Amino acid sequence: MRVFDTERQEWAGSRRERLFHAEQYLDLPRQRNVLQRTAVVLAVCAVAFGTWALAWKDEPEPYRPPAEEGTVEPGVTEDGVPGEETTATPTVTASASPPSGFLDPADPEGFRIALPEGWSRESSPSQYGIDIVEYRAPDGIRRIQVFQLLEDSAHSSVVEAQKTASKLDGYEKIHLDYVPDPSGNEAAEHEYTADELSGEPTAGSAYHVIDHRFEAADGENYALIVYGAQGDGTEDERALLDTARAWFCPPSMECPAPEPS
């Protein structure tokens, strides 16, 4: 059979026909070998394509970090129904009320505390954590100070504070030690008297101070410091501290009301 050579633009004879259709002139064993190789190549290609297709289909979704507690995934409501994005705000729960004459307002810094009615509030910046918050009685002498501790131990913090307080005029230590705390976490206390306090008016007698430092429910350390006059006894400062501590709840935490005493 003759074929047309497009390159030479002429009809090719039997020799050129063999060049165009070489597989037809192979002997039987060689033809089988060519067919087997062709089949192997096609099989390998099919396996590779199938593997790629399955891998693409089963490719995992990109990692998404778990949603923080108190929030829901954007576009999904808390019950799992698609809707507008919402954010759950942690609250402080209380099934009881503070003692008579006390209020339990949520402070702008986020914590909760029980205070006597009629006290004023002021704050100042702190180098760590929440602002330093101070509540003051109408008499100008009694006050409660709240702030967050930089130190990782309540006891070590109160020991350092005692070193400074010991330089006050008329300083007398009542006690400095670990003390029980409603949370069961570490707490330490420095109770003392002093004739004067920096920046404070004259009390008419020595000041009585209870510096209570503790680890709260959020794992952070805080200070509750109560100031008063020694002349009217020490029981009123102790009552102020015990009530404030029992009702204290750190920022963004959910705390039950304390058990009645």
Residue pairs with C-beta under 8 A, 6 or more apart in sequence:
1 14
1 17
2 11
2 12
2 13
2 14
2 17
3 11
3 12
3 16
3 17
3 20
3 21
4 10
4 11
4 12
5 11
5 12
5 16
12 19
12 20
18 24
18 25
23 31
23 34
26 34
67 73
70 87
70 88
70 89
70 90
70 252
71 87
71 88
72 78
72 85
72 86
72 87
72 88
74 85
75 82
75 83
75 84
75 85
76 82
76 83
77 83
77 84
77 86
78 86
78 88
90 252
90 253
90 254
91 254
92 106
92 112
92 249
92 253
92 254
92 255
93 254
93 255
93 256
93 257
94 104
94 255
94 256
94 257
95 256
95 257
96 257
96 258
96 260
97 104
98 104
98 114
98 243
98 247
99 114
99 243
101 116
101 117
102 114
102 115
102 116
102 117
102 243
102 247
103 114
103 115
103 116
103 117
104 112
104 113
104 114
104 115
104 247
105 112
105 113
105 115
106 112
107 113
107 121
107 133
107 146
108 123
109 123
109 130
109 131
109 133
109 146
109 251
110 130
110 250
110 251
110 252
111 130
111 146
111 222
111 248
111 249
111 250
111 251
112 247
112 248
112 249
112 255
113 144
113 146
113 244
113 247
113 248
113 249
114 243
114 244
114 246
114 247
114 248
115 135
115 144
115 244
116 137
116 240
118 137
118 138
119 135
119 136
119 137
119 138
119 144
120 135
120 136
120 138
121 133
121 134
121 135
121 136
122 133
122 134
122 136
123 131
123 132
123 133
123 134
124 131
124 132
124 134
125 131
125 132
126 132
126 147
126 148
127 150
128 148
128 149
128 150
129 147
129 148
129 149
129 150
129 220
130 146
130 147
130 148
130 251
131 147
132 145
132 146
132 147
133 145
133 146
133 147
134 143
134 144
134 145
134 146
135 143
135 144
135 145
135 146
136 142
136 143
137 143
140 201
141 201
141 203
141 227
141 228
141 229
142 226
142 227
142 228
142 229
142 236
142 237
142 240
143 226
143 227
144 224
144 225
144 226
144 227
144 240
144 241
144 244
145 223
145 224
145 225
145 227
146 222
146 223
146 224
146 248
147 222
147 223
148 220
148 221
148 222
148 223
149 157
149 213
149 220
149 221
149 222
149 223
150 157
151 157
151 160
151 221
152 221
153 186
153 221
154 186
154 187
154 188
154 213
154 214
154 215
154 221
155 178
155 186
155 188
155 213
157 188
157 213
157 221
157 223
158 176
158 188
158 189
158 190
158 211
158 213
158 223
159 176
159 188
161 190
161 211
161 213
162 173
162 176
162 190
162 192
162 211
165 171
165 190
165 192
165 194
165 209
165 211
166 173
168 194
168 195
168 196
168 197
168 198
169 194
169 195
169 196
170 193
170 194
170 195
170 196
170 206
171 192
171 193
171 194
171 195
172 192
172 193
172 194
172 206
173 190
173 191
173 192
174 191
174 192
174 193
175 189
175 190
175 191
176 188
176 189
176 190
176 191
177 188
177 189
178 186
178 187
178 188
178 189
179 187
179 188
179 189
179 212
180 187
181 187
181 214
181 215
181 245
182 245
182 246
182 258
183 214
183 215
183 216
183 217
185 214
185 215
185 216
186 214
186 215
187 212
187 213
187 214
187 215
188 212
188 213
188 214
189 210
189 211
189 212
189 213
190 209
190 210
190 211
191 208
191 209
191 210
191 211
192 209
192 211
193 206
193 207
193 208
193 209
193 230
194 206
194 207
194 209
195 206
195 207
196 202
196 207
197 207
197 209
197 227
200 207
200 227
203 229
203 230
203 231
204 229
204 231
205 229
205 230
205 231
206 229
206 230
206 231
207 227
207 228
207 229
207 230
208 227
208 228
208 229
208 230
208 234
208 237
209 225
209 226
209 227
209 228
209 237
210 225
210 226
210 237
210 238
210 241
211 223
211 225
212 223
212 224
212 225
212 226
212 241
212 245
213 221
213 222
213 223
213 224
214 221
214 222
214 224
214 245
215 221
216 222
216 248
216 249
216 250
216 253
217 249
217 250
217 253
217 255
218 250
218 251
218 252
218 253
220 250
222 248
222 250
224 241
224 244
224 245
224 248
226 237
226 240
226 241
226 244
227 237
228 234
228 236
228 237
228 240
246 258
246 261
247 257
247 258
249 255
